[in-house]
Amino acid sequence: MTGTAHTEALERELAAQFGVRHAVAVASGTAALHTALAALDLGPGDDVLVPALSVVMSVAPVIHAGARPIFVDCTPDGTDFDHDDLATKITAATRAILPVHLWGRVGDSVRLLRLARRYGVDVVEDACQAQGTQVGGRHAGTFGTIGCFSMKDGKVLWSGEGGYLLTDRDDLYAYARSFRSHHQPPYPGVRATRPGHNYRLAEPLAAVARANLARFDALLARRRRQAGLLRELLSGTPGIEVVDVSAEQQWNGYSLLASVTLPAPRAFCEHLARQGVPNSVGTFRLVPADRQPVFAGLPTTPCRNAAAVVDRTLAVVLNDHDHDGRLDRYAKTIIREARRWHRPC
Ligand SMILES: *Cc1c(COP(=O)(O)O)cnc(C)c1O
């Protein structure tokens, strides 16, 4: 398959699906974030505020763009930025805030946008995990200046590998298209550009993405049903408190989320992964971004809430292919192991 017919059609369909002017398809969510930051001309001397409650893929693109990530703590329940911490970290060097909608949940976007406007900084959303989450009739990833998405296997809308960004701004759209393909075609504006990348989405993957986008509502309903089923099966399990997502948002059900109140919750999540229940901490060794060894050189203050939230959160990894039998097995394993974990051996 050659040409760009599927990619261009996918972009039109994504823009229509999410109710924005433009979509730019790229090779990954990481590429979408890097492209977004480059389009905003962020680089050396610029700070980007990022939540500590995030993943390496959210923060690495800031460094790839040449800017500096500044970690911000979350509220004790992990549902939003700690706005006191955010306020102290905004300086004259701050050019953007990059909220990460981890596990598909979004914070208070009205409050964040008000703050961003007051300081004249852009909001770039990492909505890679939040496809389909809506607040007040608007999709996650359409609140800020640019929203970034991944279509890696396991995200709600997937094409195996892939990503896209959404924006209403014509100039950012034109720059992103140019940057994604080594500035061929060249950016029509006057800005002296930095070298581009090969961040093109492969045509066969664009075709897969289009087929899945056509059944986006079904994919989303399936994910919500999966999270709901696990939630139901696990309710009342001692030591596993299912986390409710605020009814104000139509959450996409990205993961089953539970707060582990057993002793040594991290060790419990790691144990569950070994027992065949994939989860953020146990399978991916999730730690807050400010504690990732690759970011050790960055200035940071301890983000204690983020660490506490990560350490106690059981986020069960869900996938389009997970049928009810597998989810039932996950639930049985979690319940059995939680009971055993209570008893001293
Ligand atoms: C998946 C993901 C990314 C990166 O997407 P890739 O397509 O793997 O590059 C970035 N941020 C978050 C929150 C993600 O879940």
The ligand as a Gaussian input file, in Angstrom:
#p B3LYP/6-31G(d) Opt

LIG

0 1
 C        0.682000       5.085000      25.350000
 C        0.984000       6.405000      25.976000
 C        1.914000       7.304000      25.432000
 C        2.782000       6.997000      24.262000
 O        2.163000       6.456000      23.178000
 P        3.020000       5.558000      22.156000
 O        2.083000       5.371000      21.020000
 O        3.361000       4.280000      22.860000
 O        4.232000       6.330000      21.807000
 C        2.077000       8.531000      26.044000
 N        1.389000       8.855000      27.141000
 C        0.515000       8.018000      27.714000
 C       -0.243000       8.463000      28.913000
 C        0.303000       6.763000      27.155000
 O       -0.564000       5.921000      27.759000

